[in-house]
């Protein structure tokens, strides 16, 4: 078939048109009414294992498969009816999962009858993935801002519940009411760990490596998933070697990885029993962690794409396709590897290899700090507490009183400023968010007017996620105690600050 058209000048030949098409960086084809290729430019060779000319005389279905043809046929039929049609979308084929923009343009003969159609295919996969990455980044930024506000509003009352439950349990030791207070305390601590874990996932920060026990990391991840697993009827089986040394990792980030692997939504597609098994053992200087389930498994055509960003087999609204990609990125940033291994029978099995800590004497609790709590000096030191919530101030005051401190509580930055003008303190504990003169502004004032007190200052806050808070904390370089906190964490903070007063 020789393509002709009403608009083509007589001086332009089909050979000249072919030369133009062959130089174009998009796939150009010409198909007849039976969807057989009559022309294919050189760009088509890049996605085939043979020259583009080998397509000639074969149908669209024969070259690219029935699925590809089924996605294109309705649009091609419209072109054969005389329309110019354009459509975009993801397509799976032997050349991979690609996002294509396709245009079908009717080809008419001298009598104005449609005798075929040109196909123009542009691969926009890289552009589309970049757009999706930007959209995901924007969603995460919005999510982070929302979470910062929620955390601040939730952590303040949670601090009051937790702190007072601890104090009541101590005062009522040995009574039935003490046991009730301990149950309130345990529930509040669990809520605090969940909030902290979500905040750790949303933060963008450098990896902070320290030893951490695999069982502690797994327990923290499962605490986040406890409700969804319980309501979905999923049981978790452990197979962690009792003598397994600690990992050298960032506990917050490793909890995120385990949470992504343990939260297997595919299990919902199978009847009971639904199981997830986590095993861990040492292999030389490495820990091998395996997370397996008894779900429907991962089909062979999909296995090579499970770690691709934004690739997901879940329906719209059920997932973003970033969980496994992010998880593997975290593991590789730790110097390890993460693979999808052949399953032991049914289901899916992921294998993580991470370096073990050389010295596992002091393991890290992912919800606390390394080491044992230290006690403060027996000399009665003085403390200035600055918090705009009176209940938080009173709670801190009671904890300080039990630790032998003399203290003052101020509910505004301006009141704290007046107190700091009048006298020195051994430690200054200040909230970041305050009405009027806030924590950062007060600290900047101190650097100019009371610089010797800066080394004795720490911040107690429910907001370390917002950009302004992160930037200030990084600039000031001062310790931060996140709400909600327990007395042991406060003792550690005070022990860290007190040596500064000796200089």
N, C-alpha and C positions, 0 to 999 in steps of 0.2 A: 504494500500500500504506500502510495506517495502522498504525504500530507500536503494539502493545499488550503487556501483560505481566501476569503473575500478581501481582507485587508493587506495581503502580502503583495508588494510590488513585483512585477514580472522580473525585475533585475536581480531579486534575491532568490538564491537556489536553496534546495533542501540541504545540500552539502555545507553551505555557509551556516545555515541554522544549526546543523549538527555540530559544527565547530564551536559555535557559541555554547550550546548545551554541554558539550564535552569539557569545556573550561569552567563550568559553573560548580561551586562547592556544595551543591545540593543534588539529590538524586532526581533525575528526570527520566521519565519513561513515556512511551506511547503504546496504548492498548486498543484493540479493536472491540467490537460489540460483544464478543465472546470472552473478553477479559484476557486475551492472549497478547503477549508482548510483541510489538513490532519494532520497537527501538528502546534501547537502554543506554544512558550515557556512562562514561567511565567511572563516575562516582559510585555506581552500584557495585563495582568490583570490590570496594573496600569492605563490604559487609558479607560478601560471598566467598566461597573457596574456589571460585572459577571465574573466568572473564565475563564481563557483562553480556557479551554477545551470546553466551550460552543460554541466556534467558529467552532469546528470541524463539517464537513459535510455541512456547510453553505458557500455561495459564498462570494467573496470579496465585491461585491455590497451589499449583504444582511447585512453584518457586518458593513461596513463603509460608505455605501451610494453610490448612482450612481455617484455623483460628484467626490468622491475619486477614484472610480473605473475607471471613464473616464480619470482621470489624470494618472493612473497607467497602463491601458490596453495596450497602444501602446508599452510601454517598456516591459510589460510581454509577449506580443506576440513575441517580438524579442528574449526574453529568451527561449520561446518555439520553436523558430527557431534555437536555438543553441548558441546564443550570451550571454555573460555576460554583463549586462547593468547597468550603474550607472547614477543617476540623482538627482538633488537637486531642492528644491522649497518650496514656502509657500503653505499651504493647510488649508482649513477651515473644521472643523468638530465639533461634539459635545464636543470634548475634547479641543476645542479652536483653535486659529490660531497659527499654529506651522510651523517652518522651518525644513523640514525633508530631510535627505540624504537617498536615497533608492537604494538598489542593488538587482537585480534579477539574479540568477545563475541557469542555466539549470541543471536538474536532469536526468541522463541517467540510463537505465536499463542495464542488462548484455549484451543485443544485441546492445548496443550503441544508442538506440532510446530515444529521449527526452520524458519523461513521466510526467514531471511537472517542477516546479522550486522552489528554495528556495528564500524567501524574507528576506532581512536584512534591518531594518529601524533604523536609528540613529537620535535622536532628537537634533538638533543643534540650537534650538531657542535662548537660552541664548548667545551662542557664536556669532550667527549672529547679534543679537541686540547689543552686545558689539562692534562688528566690525562696524556696522552702526553708533553707537554712536561715535566711534573714527573717522570715516570718516566725520561725521557731524561736530565734533569738529575741524578737520583739515580744513574743508571748511569754518567754521565760523572764524577760525584764519586767513585764507587767506583773507576772506571777510573783516575782521577787519583791516588788514594791508592795503588793497586796499582803504577802506573807510577812513582811517586816511590820506592817501595821497590826496585823492580826496577832503576831507573836508578842508585840509590845502590850497590846490590850489583854492578852491571855496570860502572859507570864507574870504580870504584876499581881493579879489576884491569886494565881497559882503559887507564887512565892509566899503569900500570906497564909494560904491553906497549908502548904508544906511546912513552913517554919513553925506555925502555931501547933500543928500536929506533933512535930518533934518535941517542942517544949512541953506540951501537955503529957506526952508519953513519958518524958523524964520526970515530971512532977508527980505523976500518978503511978509511978513504977510499982508493980506488984498487985495492982487492982484490976478489976474487970474493965474499968474505963480506960486503963492504959492500953489494953489489947485493942479496944475500939480505935483509940488514937493512932495506934500503929497501923491498923488497916487503912485509916484515912491517909496516913503518911505514905504507905506503900502505893496506894492509888494515885496520890499526887506525884510521887516520884516517877511512876510509870508515865503519867501525862507529860511530865517535864522531859523525860527521855524521848518521847515521841516527838514533841515540839522541837527539841534540839536536833533530832535526826533529820527532820524535814528542813530545818534551817541549814544544817550542814550540806544537804543536797543542793539547796538553792544558792549557796555562796559560791563565789568564784575566787579561789585563793590558791596559793602555792601548796604543793604537797608537803605535809608535815609528818615525816617518817618517825615511827617509834615502835617498839615491840607491842604486839597485841595477840592475845590468845584467840584461836579460830572459834572456839566454843562461845566466847564472849561476843565476838562479832556476829555469829549466827544467832545467838539469843537476842541481840539488839535488833537484827533485821526481822526476826520472827515476831518481835513485839510490835513492830509497825504493821505486820500483816495478820496479826492474831485474829482480828474480827472477820476479815474477808475469808481467811482460811477456815475459821470455825463455821461460818454460815455456808460455805461451799462444801463442807464435809471433807476437807483435805487434811490428811495426817502427815506429819513429818517424822522421818526416821533418821537417827544420827548414827554415824559410824566413824567417830573421830578418835584416833589413837590417843590413849590417855597420856602417853609420854611425848606427844607431839610438841616440839619447841614452838615458841611464839613466832609469828610472822613479823617481818620488818615492813611496815606499811603505814599509810595514813588511815586510821581506824574509820573516820567518817566516810571516806571515799570507798573503803572496802565494804562497809555496811550498805552503801548504795549499790555496789555490784551484786552482793548477795541478795539484796531485796529484789533487784531486777530479775535474778535467776530463779528465786524461790516463788515469785508471783507468777505462776504459770497459768494464765487464763485458759490455755488450751485444755486444761484438765476438766473444765466445765462441760466440754463436749462429750465426755465419756461417763458411763454410769459408775456407781460406787463399786469397789473401793477406789478412792483417789489418793495417790501417794506421791510424796516428794522425798527423796533420800539424799542426804548430804553426808559425804564421806571425806575424810582428810587423813593423809599419812605423809611421813617424811621420806624423801628420796635423796639421800646425800644432803646437800646444802639447800635443797628445795622442798617446799610443801606442795603436794598435789591435792587439790580440792576438786571434788566432783559433785555436781548437782544433777540428779536424774529424776525423771517422773515416769509415770505409767500412762501418760496421755496418748493421743493419736499419733504422736511423732511428727517429724518434719519431712515432707516429700522430697525425693531426690532433686527435682528441678529447682527447688527452693533453697536447698542446703547451702549452695554457693553464694547466696545473697543475704543470709540471715544477719550478717554483720554490716551490710551496706546501710549507710545513713538513710533514713526515711523509707526504708523498705519494710513493708508489713503486709501480712496476709489477713489481718484483722479487718472487719468491716469498718466503714467510715464512722468515726466517733469512738471507736474502741481502742485506738492506739495510734501513736505518731510514728513508730518505726525508728525511734532513736535510742531505746533502752539498751539493746545489745551492742549497738555501735559505741555508745558512751561507755558501757561497761568494759568492752575490749580496750578502748582508749585509755581508761584508768589503769587497767592491769598492765598494759604495755608501758605506760608512764612509770610504773613501779618496777620495770625491768623484768616483767613476767610475760606470760602468754595465755591466751584464752582461745579454745577451739571447740567446735562442735564435733564430738566423737561419735563413732558408731554406737548405737544403743545396745544395752544388754537386754535383748528381747524387744519389748515394746517401748514406746515413749521416746523422749529426747534426753541426751546426756551431754552436759557441758563440762569441760575440764579446764581448770585454772592451775597454772604453775607460778609460784611466787617464791622469792628468796626468804629463807628463814633468818631470824635474828641471831646474830652471833652470841649475844649475851641475853638470855631470857630470864635473868634473875628478877627483873622488875617488869612485870607485864602491865600493859596499858588497859585500863577499863575504858571502853569507847565512850562512856558517859561521865568519865571523871578524869583524874590526872594520874600520872605515874608515881608510884611510891606510896608510902604511908603518910598519914597526916602528921604534921609537926605541931608541937605545942609552943605557945608564945611565952615570952619572957615573964617571970613571976612579978617583975616590977610593974606597978599599975600605970600603964601607958594611957595616953589620951587620944581620943578619936573624934573627928568631926564627921557627922553623917549628913549628907545633903540629898534629900529625896522629897519630891513634891507630894507623894502619897503618904499621909500620916501613918497608915497601917504598916507600910514597908519600913518607915523610919522607926516605929515602935518595935517592930520585929528585930531589926538590926540592933537597936538599943538593948533589947533583952538578951540577944546572943552575946553582945559585947560585955554586958554586965556579968554574965555567967563566965566569961573568959577573963574577968578581972579588970576590965577597962573602965576608965572614966570617960564620959562622952557628952557631946552636945548634938542635938538634932535640929537641922534647919530645913525649911520646906521651900526655899527659893535660893537662886544664885545670889541675889542681892543681900539676903540675910547672911549667907555664908561668907560673902565678901567682907561684910562688917565684922564678922567673927574672926576672920583671918587677919584683918587689920589690927585687931586687939591683942592677939596672942598666937603662939605656935601650937602645933599639934604633932603627935607622933605619927599618926596616919590620918589621911583624908579620904573618905569613901563618898564618891559623888555619882549621882545619876547623870546620864548623858542628856536626857530630855527633861528640861525644866522650863516653866513659864518665865518669860522675860529673859534674864541672863541665864543661858543654858550651860551645861557642863563644859563644852569646848570653849565657850567665851570666858567662863570662870577660870579655866586652866590657862588660857592665853593671858588673862590678867595676872595670874599667879607667876607666870614666867617673867613678867616685867617687874612686879611689885614684891612678890614673895618667892623668888626662884628656889630657895633652899627647901621649900615644901613640895616642890614638884616631884622630887624623888621619893616622897612619902605618899604620893597620891595614887589611888586606883579608882577605876570606874565600875559601878554596878549598874547593869542595864538589861533591859529586855529587848533592845534593838541594836544588833550588830550586823544586820543584813542590809540596811539601807546604805546607799553609796556614800552619803555624807558621814555616816557613823564609821564606816570602814576606812574612809580617807583620814578622818581625824585620829582614829585609834592607831593607824599606821604612822601618822605624822608624830603623834605624841610618844608612842613607844611605851605606854604605861600598861600595867596589868589590867585585865578586864575580868570581872566575875559576872557570868550570865545568870539572869533570873530564869527559873526558880533555882535556888541554891540551898544547900544544907550546911549545918554548922561546920562539918569537916572541911568543906570547900572554903568557907570563910576563914577557918583557922590557917589553912595553907596560904591563903592570900595575905593574911596578917604576918605570918612568919616570913613571907617574901618581902614585905615592906619594912618590917622592924629593923633589919640590919642597916637600912639606909640612914637611920637616925644617929648611928654611932659615928658616922663621919662628920 
